[in-house]
Every structure is written in structure tokens, then in C-alpha cells.
Amino acid sequence: MDPAIPLARRAAVDDLPLLLELWRSAGLPAEDLAPFLTEFQVASTPEGTVTAAVGLMVDGTDALLHSEALSPDYEADELRSTLWGRVIILARNQGIQRLWTRETGDFWTASGFVPATFPMETGVPKFVEPGPGWFWCQLFDPVEAKQLVAEQMALWEATRAGEAEELQQRIRNFRTLAVGFAALVVLMMLGFLFYVLRARPDILQRVLRGGR
């Protein structure tokens, strides 16, 4: 990314004065949006100047992308791209499956948004009033997600079973080594005793007589 392009982050209370100006310049109801400050993701310069903002209202596994406002001092789609990257990360971290918007523009259609046709077999969230002008984007298929989780669980179980078998094999190897080492010690002791008895045949009798 061009270093001149601001980075995306969550909106903070200190951003509100600049956001109010940005919303007003975009023709949005600034005072109505202010109470929902925490919904907004912003792009800002290192100095803290807010150059773009977009709201993300979450409702279960759906979320509404709304109230886009962009500074005219930057290329619009570059700002959108910065915000979109942030939105995608947040959406996936929160388990959002579908994104909805009434924002228009080639950038959003190129990013995966398609016109919504009603009624929808999968239903719609409560913030969507069926009608023209809605676009939606499927972030991931819940069926495929469940299958992926099942595959990951099966892989984890197989890995755990393999690790358990490896541990048992290590235990068996340790036992074999311990028994072998003990047997070697016994053989060495017997060998030493045999050597002593050959070298001093009378030593056993002297031991039995108390060393006399």
C-alpha cells in the first residue's frame, strides 16, 4: 500500500469532531450517526486526520455496511480498499457470513457484492427491508464452513491418536532399554563375582567364617 494512503482502525471518541465534518460533507445525517460511533471503521493519517469512514452494524451472522464517507483529497477506491480490508478482518473474526449494503459503485461490485433478489431462500436479517437497491456479499458458505471444521477435527483426532501411539512406543522403548540395562548390570556383577571366585577360590569360605 502507498504510505500516503491512511491506515484503517476502529473509530475513537477523539475522532468524532472530524467524523461530523466528514459525514456532513458526504451529505449524511451527522448528528444521527454520532451515537453509533463505535460501529464505524475509519481511515486516518499518522497525524490522526480522518479521511474516510464506513459503518458496520452486526446482527448475528449478518452485518450492514453503511454510511460511507470519503475525503475528496484522496482517491476514492484506494480509501474504500483500505476500509474494506479492515471490514473483512472484523467480519470474519466475528463469524459474519453475509454482508449487506446499499452503497453503490464499481468498487463494491468488484469486491463481491451482488444485487439482492427477494424473497431469499436463506432469509434476510431484520435490518433489510426487501426492495430494490440492496446488495449482499457471501463471505463464506456455512455448509462448507461446517465441513471444514469437521475435516479439521478429524485431522486433529488423527494427529492426537498418532501422538498417543508415538508416546506409547517411546514408553515401550524406554522399558526395553531399562530392562536391558538392568540385565547388563546383573551380568556384569555375575561376571565380576565369577572372576573373584576364580582368582580367590577361598574367599567364599573366608566370608562365611567372618573374615578369619
C-alpha positions, -999 to +999 in steps of 0.1 A: +000+000+000+011+035-008+024+050+025+004+082+017-028+063+020-042+063+056-045+031+076-078+017+089-088+013+125-118+015+148-132+049+154-124+066+187-142+092+207-114+117+197-124+112+161-159+125+165-153+162+156-136+152+123-162+125+116-190+150+120-173+172+094-168+142+071-204+130+074-217+164+067-195+168+036-209+135+024-245+146+029-251+122+057-271+129+089-241+135+111-260+141+144-280+109+139-248+089+132-228+102+162-244+079+188-233+049+167-196+060+167-184+026+178-198+009+147-175+029+124-142+020+110-121+049+098-090+055+077-067+081+092-033+096+087-004+092+112-014+126+125-049+114+133-068+131+104-098+110+095-101+107+057-127+080+053-153+062+074-178+034+070-202+018+095-205-019+102-237-029+121-236-065+132-268-086+136-260-122+143-242-137+113-252-108+091-238-072+090-248-040+074-221-019+057-234+017+057-228+054+057-197+056+036-179+089+038-147+097+019-124+127+018-121+143-017-084+147-011-077+110-017-085+086-044-119+071-035-113+035-043-080+035-025-098+046+006-125+021+000-099-007-003-083+004+030-116+002+048-127-030+030-096-048+043-105-038+078-141-048+074-133-082+061-110-090+091-136-078+116-164-097+098-145-130+098-133-126+134-170-122+144-183-151+124-203-130+099-214-149+069-231-122+049-225-085+044-253-062+032-251-027+018-270+000-001-237+016-011-233+017-049-202+019-070-180-004-091-156-010-062-183-028-042-195-050-071-159-058-078-154-068-042-181-095-044-214-076-037-243-086-060-279-073-062-302-090-038-333-106-052-363-112-029-375-134-014-343-152-005-343-188+004-319-182+033-340-153+047-328-118+054-317-100+086-342-077+103-324-046+091-331-054+055-364-042+041-369-062+008-369-040-022-346-025-048-312-011-041-299-038-018-266-056-024-251-085-005-219-105-003-215-141+009-183-142+029-184-179+034-208-208+030-219-221+064-222-257+050-187-255+037-176-240+070-191-269+090-174-293+066-141-275+071-145-277+108-153-314+106-122-320+085-100-301+109-114-320+139-108-353+121-072-342+113-068-332+150-081-365+162-058-384+138-028-363+149-037-368+186-040-406+180-007-406+163+010-387+191-006-411+216+008-441+197+042-424+195+042-418+232+033-454+239+061-466+216+085-444+235+074-459+268+078-494+254+113-485+241+122-470+275+111-501+293+130-523+269+161-502+274+156-502+312+153-540+313+183-544+290+204-520+312+193-539+344+202-572+328+236-558+317+243-547+353+234-581+366+256-599+341+285-576+350+280-583+387+279-620+380+310-617+358+328-598+385+318-624+411+329-653+388+363-635+383+368-630+420+359-667+428+384-679+402+411-656+415+405-663+451+387-697+455+389-695+493+372-661+496+338-675+499+348-697+528+365-667+545+334-646+541+312-674+556+337-676+585+335-639+592+367-629+575+390-652+597 
